[in-house]
Structure formats: C-alpha cells, structure tokens
Amino acid sequence: MPVIHIVLVKVKQSVLSNGFDELKSKCEELKDLPIAKSKATEIKWGPPAYPGRNEGYNWGV
C-alpha cells in the first residue's frame, strides 16, 4: 500500500517575489536525493490545488 506524504508551507511574499527561482530549484533537487530515488515513485510541488481549503498555506511538496 503506498504512503502519500504531503508537506505544506507558508512561503513569505518576499520569497515569492525575490527568491522564487531558488525555491523552485531546491524543490526540483529533492528528486535527486538518494532516499527519494530509492523510495519515492513521484515527487510533485506547487501551489494549492484547492485554494479555498489551503488554510493559509500557499505551497506544497
């Protein structure tokens, strides 16, 4: 049975407007970690799929 793990974060507006490219790069690098390569079948990241239900979180991995 697969395990689905979700990490929700509140990214500050200053990061969204100033360091967002670095954040995207770091999220992409998660796929290259040895544990991710051996255990994860898929890693996705992005904004909330259901904005009305995000309770203040604006990013998820």
mmCIF file of the N, C-alpha and C atoms, coordinates in Angstrom:
data_MODEL
# 
_entry.id   MODEL 
# 
loop_
_atom_site.group_PDB 
_atom_site.id 
_atom_site.type_symbol 
_atom_site.label_atom_id 
_atom_site.label_alt_id 
_atom_site.label_comp_id 
_atom_site.label_asym_id 
_atom_site.label_entity_id 
_atom_site.label_seq_id 
_atom_site.pdbx_PDB_ins_code 
_atom_site.Cartn_x 
_atom_site.Cartn_y 
_atom_site.Cartn_z 
_atom_site.occupancy 
_atom_site.B_iso_or_equiv 
_atom_site.pdbx_formal_charge 
_atom_site.auth_seq_id 
_atom_site.auth_comp_id 
_atom_site.auth_asym_id 
_atom_site.auth_atom_id 
_atom_site.pdbx_PDB_model_num 
ATOM 1   N N  . MET A 1 1  ? 0.846   -1.176 0.000  1.00 0.00 ? 1  MET A N  1 
ATOM 2   C CA . MET A 1 1  ? 0.000   0.000  0.000  1.00 0.00 ? 1  MET A CA 1 
ATOM 3   C C  . MET A 1 1  ? 0.892   1.239  0.000  1.00 0.00 ? 1  MET A C  1 
ATOM 4   N N  . PRO A 1 2  ? 0.676   2.164  -0.918 1.00 0.00 ? 2  PRO A N  1 
ATOM 5   C CA . PRO A 1 2  ? 1.525   3.358  -0.974 1.00 0.00 ? 2  PRO A CA 1 
ATOM 6   C C  . PRO A 1 2  ? 1.239   4.325  0.167  1.00 0.00 ? 2  PRO A C  1 
ATOM 7   N N  . VAL A 1 3  ? 2.264   5.040  0.536  1.00 0.00 ? 3  VAL A N  1 
ATOM 8   C CA . VAL A 1 3  ? 2.143   6.097  1.541  1.00 0.00 ? 3  VAL A CA 1 
ATOM 9   C C  . VAL A 1 3  ? 2.256   7.429  0.808  1.00 0.00 ? 3  VAL A C  1 
ATOM 10  N N  . ILE A 1 4  ? 1.324   8.311  1.084  1.00 0.00 ? 4  ILE A N  1 
ATOM 11  C CA . ILE A 1 4  ? 1.363   9.647  0.494  1.00 0.00 ? 4  ILE A CA 1 
ATOM 12  C C  . ILE A 1 4  ? 1.715   10.626 1.596  1.00 0.00 ? 4  ILE A C  1 
ATOM 13  N N  . HIS A 1 5  ? 2.789   11.361 1.399  1.00 0.00 ? 5  HIS A N  1 
ATOM 14  C CA . HIS A 1 5  ? 3.266   12.327 2.393  1.00 0.00 ? 5  HIS A CA 1 
ATOM 15  C C  . HIS A 1 5  ? 3.183   13.713 1.773  1.00 0.00 ? 5  HIS A C  1 
ATOM 16  N N  . ILE A 1 6  ? 2.555   14.625 2.478  1.00 0.00 ? 6  ILE A N  1 
ATOM 17  C CA . ILE A 1 6  ? 2.384   15.986 1.976  1.00 0.00 ? 6  ILE A CA 1 
ATOM 18  C C  . ILE A 1 6  ? 3.016   16.963 2.954  1.00 0.00 ? 6  ILE A C  1 
ATOM 19  N N  . VAL A 1 7  ? 3.796   17.884 2.445  1.00 0.00 ? 7  VAL A N  1 
ATOM 20  C CA . VAL A 1 7  ? 4.389   18.946 3.250  1.00 0.00 ? 7  VAL A CA 1 
ATOM 21  C C  . VAL A 1 7  ? 3.786   20.259 2.774  1.00 0.00 ? 7  VAL A C  1 
ATOM 22  N N  . LEU A 1 8  ? 3.125   20.972 3.673  1.00 0.00 ? 8  LEU A N  1 
ATOM 23  C CA . LEU A 1 8  ? 2.542   22.270 3.345  1.00 0.00 ? 8  LEU A CA 1 
ATOM 24  C C  . LEU A 1 8  ? 3.383   23.364 3.979  1.00 0.00 ? 8  LEU A C  1 
ATOM 25  N N  . VAL A 1 9  ? 3.620   24.424 3.244  1.00 0.00 ? 9  VAL A N  1 
ATOM 26  C CA . VAL A 1 9  ? 4.430   25.530 3.758  1.00 0.00 ? 9  VAL A CA 1 
ATOM 27  C C  . VAL A 1 9  ? 3.760   26.861 3.456  1.00 0.00 ? 9  VAL A C  1 
ATOM 28  N N  . LYS A 1 10 ? 4.131   27.842 4.247  1.00 0.00 ? 10 LYS A N  1 
ATOM 29  C CA . LYS A 1 10 ? 3.694   29.213 4.016  1.00 0.00 ? 10 LYS A CA 1 
ATOM 30  C C  . LYS A 1 10 ? 4.913   29.985 3.529  1.00 0.00 ? 10 LYS A C  1 
ATOM 31  N N  . VAL A 1 11 ? 4.988   30.199 2.236  1.00 0.00 ? 11 VAL A N  1 
ATOM 32  C CA . VAL A 1 11 ? 6.114   30.915 1.647  1.00 0.00 ? 11 VAL A CA 1 
ATOM 33  C C  . VAL A 1 11 ? 5.837   32.410 1.761  1.00 0.00 ? 11 VAL A C  1 
ATOM 34  N N  . LYS A 1 12 ? 6.785   33.128 2.340  1.00 0.00 ? 12 LYS A N  1 
ATOM 35  C CA . LYS A 1 12 ? 6.623   34.574 2.518  1.00 0.00 ? 12 LYS A CA 1 
ATOM 36  C C  . LYS A 1 12 ? 6.569   35.285 1.169  1.00 0.00 ? 12 LYS A C  1 
ATOM 37  N N  . GLN A 1 13 ? 5.840   36.373 1.145  1.00 0.00 ? 13 GLN A N  1 
ATOM 38  C CA . GLN A 1 13 ? 5.710   37.162 -0.082 1.00 0.00 ? 13 GLN A CA 1 
ATOM 39  C C  . GLN A 1 13 ? 7.069   37.632 -0.584 1.00 0.00 ? 13 GLN A C  1 
ATOM 40  N N  . SER A 1 14 ? 7.986   37.934 0.339  1.00 0.00 ? 14 SER A N  1 
ATOM 41  C CA . SER A 1 14 ? 9.321   38.382 -0.078 1.00 0.00 ? 14 SER A CA 1 
ATOM 42  C C  . SER A 1 14 ? 10.058  37.286 -0.845 1.00 0.00 ? 14 SER A C  1 
ATOM 43  N N  . VAL A 1 15 ? 9.831   36.027 -0.488 1.00 0.00 ? 15 VAL A N  1 
ATOM 44  C CA . VAL A 1 15 ? 10.451  34.916 -1.215 1.00 0.00 ? 15 VAL A CA 1 
ATOM 45  C C  . VAL A 1 15 ? 9.771   34.733 -2.564 1.00 0.00 ? 15 VAL A C  1 
ATOM 46  N N  . LEU A 1 16 ? 8.451   34.830 -2.573 1.00 0.00 ? 16 LEU A N  1 
ATOM 47  C CA . LEU A 1 16 ? 7.725   34.674 -3.834 1.00 0.00 ? 16 LEU A CA 1 
ATOM 48  C C  . LEU A 1 16 ? 8.142   35.731 -4.850 1.00 0.00 ? 16 LEU A C  1 
ATOM 49  N N  . SER A 1 17 ? 8.448   36.928 -4.369 1.00 0.00 ? 17 SER A N  1 
ATOM 50  C CA . SER A 1 17 ? 8.796   37.994 -5.304 1.00 0.00 ? 17 SER A CA 1 
ATOM 51  C C  . SER A 1 17 ? 10.297  38.143 -5.529 1.00 0.00 ? 17 SER A C  1 
ATOM 52  N N  . ASN A 1 18 ? 11.124  37.536 -4.662 1.00 0.00 ? 18 ASN A N  1 
ATOM 53  C CA . ASN A 1 18 ? 12.557  37.775 -4.764 1.00 0.00 ? 18 ASN A CA 1 
ATOM 54  C C  . ASN A 1 18 ? 13.399  36.507 -4.883 1.00 0.00 ? 18 ASN A C  1 
ATOM 55  N N  . GLY A 1 19 ? 13.000  35.399 -4.272 1.00 0.00 ? 19 GLY A N  1 
ATOM 56  C CA . GLY A 1 19 ? 13.828  34.199 -4.278 1.00 0.00 ? 19 GLY A CA 1 
ATOM 57  C C  . GLY A 1 19 ? 13.096  32.976 -4.784 1.00 0.00 ? 19 GLY A C  1 
ATOM 58  N N  . PHE A 1 20 ? 12.068  33.196 -5.578 1.00 0.00 ? 20 PHE A N  1 
ATOM 59  C CA . PHE A 1 20 ? 11.227  32.093 -6.018 1.00 0.00 ? 20 PHE A CA 1 
ATOM 60  C C  . PHE A 1 20 ? 11.970  31.109 -6.912 1.00 0.00 ? 20 PHE A C  1 
ATOM 61  N N  . ASP A 1 21 ? 12.860  31.591 -7.751 1.00 0.00 ? 21 ASP A N  1 
ATOM 62  C CA . ASP A 1 21 ? 13.625  30.700 -8.627 1.00 0.00 ? 21 ASP A CA 1 
ATOM 63  C C  . ASP A 1 21 ? 14.488  29.744 -7.816 1.00 0.00 ? 21 ASP A C  1 
ATOM 64  N N  . GLU A 1 22 ? 15.061  30.237 -6.733 1.00 0.00 ? 22 GLU A N  1 
ATOM 65  C CA . GLU A 1 22 ? 15.866  29.368 -5.870 1.00 0.00 ? 22 GLU A CA 1 
ATOM 66  C C  . GLU A 1 22 ? 14.982  28.327 -5.193 1.00 0.00 ? 22 GLU A C  1 
ATOM 67  N N  . LEU A 1 23 ? 13.798  28.723 -4.747 1.00 0.00 ? 23 LEU A N  1 
ATOM 68  C CA . LEU A 1 23 ? 12.861  27.777 -4.136 1.00 0.00 ? 23 LEU A CA 1 
ATOM 69  C C  . LEU A 1 23 ? 12.497  26.677 -5.129 1.00 0.00 ? 23 LEU A C  1 
ATOM 70  N N  . LYS A 1 24 ? 12.189  27.045 -6.355 1.00 0.00 ? 24 LYS A N  1 
ATOM 71  C CA . LYS A 1 24 ? 11.847  26.050 -7.376 1.00 0.00 ? 24 LYS A CA 1 
ATOM 72  C C  . LYS A 1 24 ? 13.013  25.096 -7.614 1.00 0.00 ? 24 LYS A C  1 
ATOM 73  N N  . SER A 1 25 ? 14.207  25.638 -7.665 1.00 0.00 ? 25 SER A N  1 
ATOM 74  C CA . SER A 1 25 ? 15.395  24.824 -7.884 1.00 0.00 ? 25 SER A CA 1 
ATOM 75  C C  . SER A 1 25 ? 15.593  23.815 -6.760 1.00 0.00 ? 25 SER A C  1 
ATOM 76  N N  . LYS A 1 26 ? 15.422  24.266 -5.523 1.00 0.00 ? 26 LYS A N  1 
ATOM 77  C CA . LYS A 1 26 ? 15.585  23.373 -4.369 1.00 0.00 ? 26 LYS A CA 1 
ATOM 78  C C  . LYS A 1 26 ? 14.523  22.281 -4.359 1.00 0.00 ? 26 LYS A C  1 
ATOM 79  N N  . CYS A 1 27 ? 13.302  22.616 -4.737 1.00 0.00 ? 27 CYS A N  1 
ATOM 80  C CA . CYS A 1 27 ? 12.242  21.605 -4.805 1.00 0.00 ? 27 CYS A CA 1 
ATOM 81  C C  . CYS A 1 27 ? 12.564  20.555 -5.864 1.00 0.00 ? 27 CYS A C  1 
ATOM 82  N N  . GLU A 1 28 ? 13.100  20.983 -6.983 1.00 0.00 ? 28 GLU A N  1 
ATOM 83  C CA . GLU A 1 28 ? 13.485  20.046 -8.041 1.00 0.00 ? 28 GLU A CA 1 
ATOM 84  C C  . GLU A 1 28 ? 14.618  19.129 -7.579 1.00 0.00 ? 28 GLU A C  1 
ATOM 85  N N  . GLU A 1 29 ? 15.525  19.640 -6.754 1.00 0.00 ? 29 GLU A N  1 
ATOM 86  C CA . GLU A 1 29 ? 16.658  18.850 -6.274 1.00 0.00 ? 29 GLU A CA 1 
ATOM 87  C C  . GLU A 1 29 ? 16.231  17.727 -5.337 1.00 0.00 ? 29 GLU A C  1 
ATOM 88  N N  . LEU A 1 30 ? 15.052  17.814 -4.759 1.00 0.00 ? 30 LEU A N  1 
ATOM 89  C CA . LEU A 1 30 ? 14.575  16.750 -3.876 1.00 0.00 ? 30 LEU A CA 1 
ATOM 90  C C  . LEU A 1 30 ? 14.541  15.402 -4.596 1.00 0.00 ? 30 LEU A C  1 
ATOM 91  N N  . LYS A 1 31 ? 14.257  15.418 -5.877 1.00 0.00 ? 31 LYS A N  1 
ATOM 92  C CA . LYS A 1 31 ? 14.181  14.184 -6.657 1.00 0.00 ? 31 LYS A CA 1 
ATOM 93  C C  . LYS A 1 31 ? 15.528  13.477 -6.745 1.00 0.00 ? 31 LYS A C  1 
ATOM 94  N N  . ASP A 1 32 ? 16.622  14.216 -6.554 1.00 0.00 ? 32 ASP A N  1 
ATOM 95  C CA . ASP A 1 32 ? 17.965  13.661 -6.693 1.00 0.00 ? 32 ASP A CA 1 
ATOM 96  C C  . ASP A 1 32 ? 18.530  13.087 -5.397 1.00 0.00 ? 32 ASP A C  1 
ATOM 97  N N  . LEU A 1 33 ? 17.826  13.269 -4.292 1.00 0.00 ? 33 LEU A N  1 
ATOM 98  C CA . LEU A 1 33 ? 18.301  12.715 -3.023 1.00 0.00 ? 33 LEU A CA 1 
ATOM 99  C C  . LEU A 1 33 ? 18.260  11.192 -3.079 1.00 0.00 ? 33 LEU A C  1 
ATOM 100 N N  . PRO A 1 34 ? 19.274  10.510 -2.528 1.00 0.00 ? 34 PRO A N  1 
ATOM 101 C CA . PRO A 1 34 ? 19.303  9.047  -2.575 1.00 0.00 ? 34 PRO A CA 1 
ATOM 102 C C  . PRO A 1 34 ? 18.041  8.397  -1.996 1.00 0.00 ? 34 PRO A C  1 
ATOM 103 N N  . ILE A 1 35 ? 17.535  8.910  -0.891 1.00 0.00 ? 35 ILE A N  1 
ATOM 104 C CA . ILE A 1 35 ? 16.339  8.312  -0.288 1.00 0.00 ? 35 ILE A CA 1 
ATOM 105 C C  . ILE A 1 35 ? 15.134  8.474  -1.207 1.00 0.00 ? 35 ILE A C  1 
ATOM 106 N N  . ALA A 1 36 ? 15.045  9.602  -1.883 1.00 0.00 ? 36 ALA A N  1 
ATOM 107 C CA . ALA A 1 36 ? 13.931  9.818  -2.814 1.00 0.00 ? 36 ALA A CA 1 
ATOM 108 C C  . ALA A 1 36 ? 14.039  8.879  -4.009 1.00 0.00 ? 36 ALA A C  1 
ATOM 109 N N  . LYS A 1 37 ? 15.247  8.694  -4.497 1.00 0.00 ? 37 LYS A N  1 
ATOM 110 C CA . LYS A 1 37 ? 15.439  7.801  -5.643 1.00 0.00 ? 37 LYS A CA 1 
ATOM 111 C C  . LYS A 1 37 ? 15.077  6.362  -5.301 1.00 0.00 ? 37 LYS A C  1 
ATOM 112 N N  . SER A 1 38 ? 15.351  5.946  -4.055 1.00 0.00 ? 38 SER A N  1 
ATOM 113 C CA . SER A 1 38 ? 15.099  4.556  -3.685 1.00 0.00 ? 38 SER A CA 1 
ATOM 114 C C  . SER A 1 38 ? 13.681  4.308  -3.183 1.00 0.00 ? 38 SER A C  1 
ATOM 115 N N  . LYS A 1 39 ? 13.016  5.318  -2.652 1.00 0.00 ? 39 LYS A N  1 
ATOM 116 C CA . LYS A 1 39 ? 11.704  5.105  -2.027 1.00 0.00 ? 39 LYS A CA 1 
ATOM 117 C C  . LYS A 1 39 ? 10.542  5.772  -2.745 1.00 0.00 ? 39 LYS A C  1 
ATOM 118 N N  . ALA A 1 40 ? 10.761  6.931  -3.325 1.00 0.00 ? 40 ALA A N  1 
ATOM 119 C CA . ALA A 1 40 ? 9.649   7.694  -3.905 1.00 0.00 ? 40 ALA A CA 1 
ATOM 120 C C  . ALA A 1 40 ? 9.428   7.313  -5.366 1.00 0.00 ? 40 ALA A C  1 
ATOM 121 N N  . THR A 1 41 ? 8.174   7.203  -5.732 1.00 0.00 ? 41 THR A N  1 
ATOM 122 C CA . THR A 1 41 ? 7.851   6.959  -7.136 1.00 0.00 ? 41 THR A CA 1 
ATOM 123 C C  . THR A 1 41 ? 7.545   8.264  -7.857 1.00 0.00 ? 41 THR A C  1 
ATOM 124 N N  . GLU A 1 42 ? 7.192   9.291  -7.069 1.00 0.00 ? 42 GLU A N  1 
ATOM 125 C CA . GLU A 1 42 ? 6.835   10.568 -7.667 1.00 0.00 ? 42 GLU A CA 1 
ATOM 126 C C  . GLU A 1 42 ? 6.972   11.673 -6.626 1.00 0.00 ? 42 GLU A C  1 
ATOM 127 N N  . ILE A 1 43 ? 7.506   12.812 -7.037 1.00 0.00 ? 43 ILE A N  1 
ATOM 128 C CA . ILE A 1 43 ? 7.574   13.993 -6.174 1.00 0.00 ? 43 ILE A CA 1 
ATOM 129 C C  . ILE A 1 43 ? 7.001   15.157 -6.968 1.00 0.00 ? 43 ILE A C  1 
ATOM 130 N N  . LYS A 1 44 ? 5.977   15.767 -6.406 1.00 0.00 ? 44 LYS A N  1 
ATOM 131 C CA . LYS A 1 44 ? 5.348   16.924 -7.046 1.00 0.00 ? 44 LYS A CA 1 
ATOM 132 C C  . LYS A 1 44 ? 5.423   18.105 -6.097 1.00 0.00 ? 44 LYS A C  1 
ATOM 133 N N  . TRP A 1 45 ? 5.412   19.300 -6.635 1.00 0.00 ? 45 TRP A N  1 
ATOM 134 C CA . TRP A 1 45 ? 5.384   20.509 -5.820 1.00 0.00 ? 45 TRP A CA 1 
ATOM 135 C C  . TRP A 1 45 ? 4.622   21.578 -6.575 1.00 0.00 ? 45 TRP A C  1 
ATOM 136 N N  . GLY A 1 46 ? 4.006   22.479 -5.835 1.00 0.00 ? 46 GLY A N  1 
ATOM 137 C CA . GLY A 1 46 ? 3.278   23.548 -6.490 1.00 0.00 ? 46 GLY A CA 1 
ATOM 138 C C  . GLY A 1 46 ? 2.298   24.240 -5.558 1.00 0.00 ? 46 GLY A C  1 
ATOM 139 N N  . PRO A 1 47 ? 1.519   25.151 -6.110 1.00 0.00 ? 47 PRO A N  1 
ATOM 140 C CA . PRO A 1 47 ? 0.521   25.872 -5.318 1.00 0.00 ? 47 PRO A CA 1 
ATOM 141 C C  . PRO A 1 47 ? -0.647  24.950 -4.979 1.00 0.00 ? 47 PRO A C  1 
ATOM 142 N N  . PRO A 1 48 ? -1.514  25.353 -4.072 1.00 0.00 ? 48 PRO A N  1 
ATOM 143 C CA . PRO A 1 48 ? -2.637  24.511 -3.672 1.00 0.00 ? 48 PRO A CA 1 
ATOM 144 C C  . PRO A 1 48 ? -3.560  24.169 -4.847 1.00 0.00 ? 48 PRO A C  1 
ATOM 145 N N  . ALA A 1 49 ? -4.020  22.934 -4.857 1.00 0.00 ? 49 ALA A N  1 
ATOM 146 C CA . ALA A 1 49 ? -4.971  22.509 -5.883 1.00 0.00 ? 49 ALA A CA 1 
ATOM 147 C C  . ALA A 1 49 ? -6.357  23.068 -5.601 1.00 0.00 ? 49 ALA A C  1 
ATOM 148 N N  . TYR A 1 50 ? -6.659  23.262 -4.323 1.00 0.00 ? 50 TYR A N  1 
ATOM 149 C CA . TYR A 1 50 ? -7.958  23.793 -3.900 1.00 0.00 ? 50 TYR A CA 1 
ATOM 150 C C  . TYR A 1 50 ? -7.720  25.030 -3.039 1.00 0.00 ? 50 TYR A C  1 
ATOM 151 N N  . PRO A 1 51 ? -7.539  26.193 -3.638 1.00 0.00 ? 51 PRO A N  1 
ATOM 152 C CA . PRO A 1 51 ? -7.180  27.405 -2.897 1.00 0.00 ? 51 PRO A CA 1 
ATOM 153 C C  . PRO A 1 51 ? -8.094  27.731 -1.719 1.00 0.00 ? 51 PRO A C  1 
ATOM 154 N N  . GLY A 1 52 ? -9.350  27.413 -1.780 1.00 0.00 ? 52 GLY A N  1 
ATOM 155 C CA . GLY A 1 52 ? -10.258 27.717 -0.684 1.00 0.00 ? 52 GLY A CA 1 
ATOM 156 C C  . GLY A 1 52 ? -10.054 26.853 0.542  1.00 0.00 ? 52 GLY A C  1 
ATOM 157 N N  . ARG A 1 53 ? -9.302  25.763 0.395  1.00 0.00 ? 53 ARG A N  1 
ATOM 158 C CA . ARG A 1 53 ? -9.097  24.829 1.507  1.00 0.00 ? 53 ARG A CA 1 
ATOM 159 C C  . ARG A 1 53 ? -7.668  24.845 2.040  1.00 0.00 ? 53 ARG A C  1 
ATOM 160 N N  . ASN A 1 54 ? -6.880  25.814 1.649  1.00 0.00 ? 54 ASN A N  1 
ATOM 161 C CA . ASN A 1 54 ? -5.452  25.791 1.987  1.00 0.00 ? 54 ASN A CA 1 
ATOM 162 C C  . ASN A 1 54 ? -5.121  26.327 3.375  1.00 0.00 ? 54 ASN A C  1 
ATOM 163 N N  . GLU A 1 55 ? -6.053  26.957 4.046  1.00 0.00 ? 55 GLU A N  1 
ATOM 164 C CA . GLU A 1 55 ? -5.878  27.458 5.418  1.00 0.00 ? 55 GLU A CA 1 
ATOM 165 C C  . GLU A 1 55 ? -4.598  28.270 5.602  1.00 0.00 ? 55 GLU A C  1 
ATOM 166 N N  . GLY A 1 56 ? -4.269  29.105 4.631  1.00 0.00 ? 56 GLY A N  1 
ATOM 167 C CA . GLY A 1 56 ? -3.111  29.984 4.752  1.00 0.00 ? 56 GLY A CA 1 
ATOM 168 C C  . GLY A 1 56 ? -1.830  29.443 4.151  1.00 0.00 ? 56 GLY A C  1 
ATOM 169 N N  . TYR A 1 57 ? -1.783  28.148 3.859  1.00 0.00 ? 57 TYR A N  1 
ATOM 170 C CA . TYR A 1 57 ? -0.594  27.574 3.226  1.00 0.00 ? 57 TYR A CA 1 
ATOM 171 C C  . TYR A 1 57 ? -0.658  27.876 1.737  1.00 0.00 ? 57 TYR A C  1 
ATOM 172 N N  . ASN A 1 58 ? 0.470   28.242 1.162  1.00 0.00 ? 58 ASN A N  1 
ATOM 173 C CA . ASN A 1 58 ? 0.445   28.636 -0.236 1.00 0.00 ? 58 ASN A CA 1 
ATOM 174 C C  . ASN A 1 58 ? 1.368   27.809 -1.126 1.00 0.00 ? 58 ASN A C  1 
ATOM 175 N N  . TRP A 1 59 ? 1.939   26.751 -0.576 1.00 0.00 ? 59 TRP A N  1 
ATOM 176 C CA . TRP A 1 59 ? 2.830   25.899 -1.354 1.00 0.00 ? 59 TRP A CA 1 
ATOM 177 C C  . TRP A 1 59 ? 2.836   24.503 -0.762 1.00 0.00 ? 59 TRP A C  1 
ATOM 178 N N  . GLY A 1 60 ? 2.992   23.518 -1.587 1.00 0.00 ? 60 GLY A N  1 
ATOM 179 C CA . GLY A 1 60 ? 3.025   22.142 -1.104 1.00 0.00 ? 60 GLY A CA 1 
ATOM 180 C C  . GLY A 1 60 ? 4.040   21.314 -1.859 1.00 0.00 ? 60 GLY A C  1 
ATOM 181 N N  . VAL A 1 61 ? 4.614   20.339 -1.153 1.00 0.00 ? 61 VAL A N  1 
ATOM 182 C CA . VAL A 1 61 ? 5.547   19.382 -1.751 1.00 0.00 ? 61 VAL A CA 1 
ATOM 183 C C  . VAL A 1 61 ? 5.021   18.004 -1.424 1.00 0.00 ? 61 VAL A C  1 
# 
